[in-house]
Amino acid sequence: MSSAERDLLAKLYANSQETVFILDPKYAILVANPRAEEDTSYPVDELIGKPFQALFLEDEAPAIQTLLE
């Protein structure tokens, strides 16, 4: 991937109108874009390391886990 392509992807990620998370293999949040802060009310730095499932209501957790697998 060229430097220009990486720059374009970084801009798309940062300016996306959609929430974007990158998760590790155990579904902890590694990266979150600025929109994630707006949608979750957590600062991005607090989202990092948080289990993705923790962002949902307890009764939604089984369905979220199923989607992740």
Phi and psi restraints in degrees (value plus and minus 20) as a CYANA .aco file:
   2 SER   PHI     -98.9   -58.9
   2 SER   PSI     144.8   184.8
   3 SER   PHI     -80.6   -40.6
   3 SER   PSI     -60.0   -20.0
   4 ALA   PHI     -84.0   -44.0
   4 ALA   PSI     -60.1   -20.1
   5 GLU   PHI     -85.8   -45.8
   5 GLU   PSI     -61.9   -21.9
   6 ARG   PHI     -82.4   -42.4
   6 ARG   PSI     -62.4   -22.4
   7 ASP   PHI     -82.5   -42.5
   7 ASP   PSI     -62.4   -22.4
   8 LEU   PHI     -82.9   -42.9
   8 LEU   PSI     -65.0   -25.0
   9 LEU   PHI     -82.4   -42.4
   9 LEU   PSI     -60.9   -20.9
  10 ALA   PHI     -82.3   -42.3
  10 ALA   PSI     -60.9   -20.9
  11 LYS   PHI     -87.7   -47.7
  11 LYS   PSI     -61.8   -21.8
  12 LEU   PHI     -81.6   -41.6
  12 LEU   PSI     -63.3   -23.3
  13 TYR   PHI     -82.7   -42.7
  13 TYR   PSI     -69.4   -29.4
  14 ALA   PHI     -87.4   -47.4
  14 ALA   PSI     -51.9   -11.9
  15 ASN   PHI    -124.4   -84.4
  15 ASN   PSI     -11.2    28.8
  16 SER   PHI     -82.9   -42.9
  16 SER   PSI     121.4   161.4
  17 GLN   PHI    -101.8   -61.8
  17 GLN   PSI     -23.0    17.0
  18 GLU   PHI    -128.0   -88.0
  18 GLU   PSI     127.5   167.5
  19 THR   PHI     -92.0   -52.0
  19 THR   PSI     112.8   152.8
  20 VAL   PHI    -148.0  -108.0
  20 VAL   PSI     106.8   146.8
  21 PHE   PHI    -139.7   -99.7
  21 PHE   PSI     126.0   166.0
  22 ILE   PHI    -135.6   -95.6
  22 ILE   PSI     105.5   145.5
  23 LEU   PHI    -130.2   -90.2
  23 LEU   PSI     132.6   172.6
  24 ASP   PHI    -103.2   -63.2
  24 ASP   PSI     157.7   197.7
  25 PRO   PHI     -80.7   -40.7
  25 PRO   PSI     -40.9    -0.9
  26 LYS   PHI    -119.0   -79.0
  26 LYS   PSI      -8.4    31.6
  27 TYR   PHI      51.9    91.9
  27 TYR   PSI       4.7    44.7
  28 ALA   PHI    -104.7   -64.7
  28 ALA   PSI     127.2   167.2
  29 ILE   PHI     -96.6   -56.6
  29 ILE   PSI     102.2   142.2
  30 LEU   PHI    -114.3   -74.3
  30 LEU   PSI     -59.2   -19.2
  31 VAL   PHI    -165.0  -125.0
  31 VAL   PSI     122.4   162.4
  32 ALA   PHI    -159.2  -119.2
  32 ALA   PSI     119.3   159.3
  33 ASN   PHI    -103.5   -63.5
  33 ASN   PSI     149.4   189.4
  34 PRO   PHI     -77.2   -37.2
  34 PRO   PSI     -52.6   -12.6
  35 ARG   PHI     -82.9   -42.9
  35 ARG   PSI     -49.0    -9.0
  36 ALA   PHI     -80.6   -40.6
  36 ALA   PSI     -57.3   -17.3
  37 GLU   PHI     -83.3   -43.3
  37 GLU   PSI     -62.7   -22.7
  38 GLU   PHI     -83.9   -43.9
  38 GLU   PSI     -61.9   -21.9
  39 ASP   PHI     -98.4   -58.4
  39 ASP   PSI     -47.1    -7.1
  40 THR   PHI    -124.7   -84.7
  40 THR   PSI     -36.3     3.7
  41 SER   PHI      48.8    88.8
  41 SER   PSI      -9.5    30.5
  42 TYR   PHI    -121.1   -81.1
  42 TYR   PSI     117.3   157.3
  43 PRO   PHI     -80.8   -40.8
  43 PRO   PSI     125.6   165.6
  44 VAL   PHI     -73.1   -33.1
  44 VAL   PSI     -60.6   -20.6
  45 ASP   PHI     -85.7   -45.7
  45 ASP   PSI     -44.1    -4.1
  46 GLU   PHI    -102.4   -62.4
  46 GLU   PSI     -42.0    -2.0
  47 LEU   PHI     -93.0   -53.0
  47 LEU   PSI     -52.5   -12.5
  48 ILE   PHI     -82.1   -42.1
  48 ILE   PSI     105.5   145.5
  49 GLY   PHI      71.1   111.1
  49 GLY   PSI     -36.2     3.8
  50 LYS   PHI     -92.4   -52.4
  50 LYS   PSI     118.3   158.3
  51 PRO   PHI     -82.2   -42.2
  51 PRO   PSI     112.0   152.0
  52 PHE   PHI     -73.9   -33.9
  52 PHE   PSI     -60.9   -20.9
  53 GLN   PHI     -81.8   -41.8
  53 GLN   PSI     -44.2    -4.2
  54 ALA   PHI     -88.2   -48.2
  54 ALA   PSI     -32.0     8.0
  55 LEU   PHI    -102.6   -62.6
  55 LEU   PSI     -24.2    15.8
  56 PHE   PHI    -136.1   -96.1
  56 PHE   PSI     140.3   180.3
  57 LEU   PHI     -82.6   -42.6
  57 LEU   PSI     130.8   170.8
  58 GLU   PHI     -75.4   -35.4
  58 GLU   PSI     -60.0   -20.0
  59 ASP   PHI     -94.1   -54.1
  59 ASP   PSI     -32.1     7.9
  60 GLU   PHI    -108.7   -68.7
  60 GLU   PSI     -35.1     4.9
  61 ALA   PHI     -75.5   -35.5
  61 ALA   PSI     -65.2   -25.2
  62 PRO   PHI     -80.4   -40.4
  62 PRO   PSI     -61.2   -21.2
  63 ALA   PHI     -86.9   -46.9
  63 ALA   PSI     -59.5   -19.5
  64 ILE   PHI     -84.2   -44.2
  64 ILE   PSI     -64.5   -24.5
  65 GLN   PHI     -79.9   -39.9
  65 GLN   PSI     -61.6   -21.6
  66 THR   PHI     -81.8   -41.8
  66 THR   PSI     -62.1   -22.1
  67 LEU   PHI     -83.9   -43.9
  67 LEU   PSI     -55.4   -15.4
  68 LEU   PHI     -93.1   -53.1
  68 LEU   PSI     -46.6    -6.6
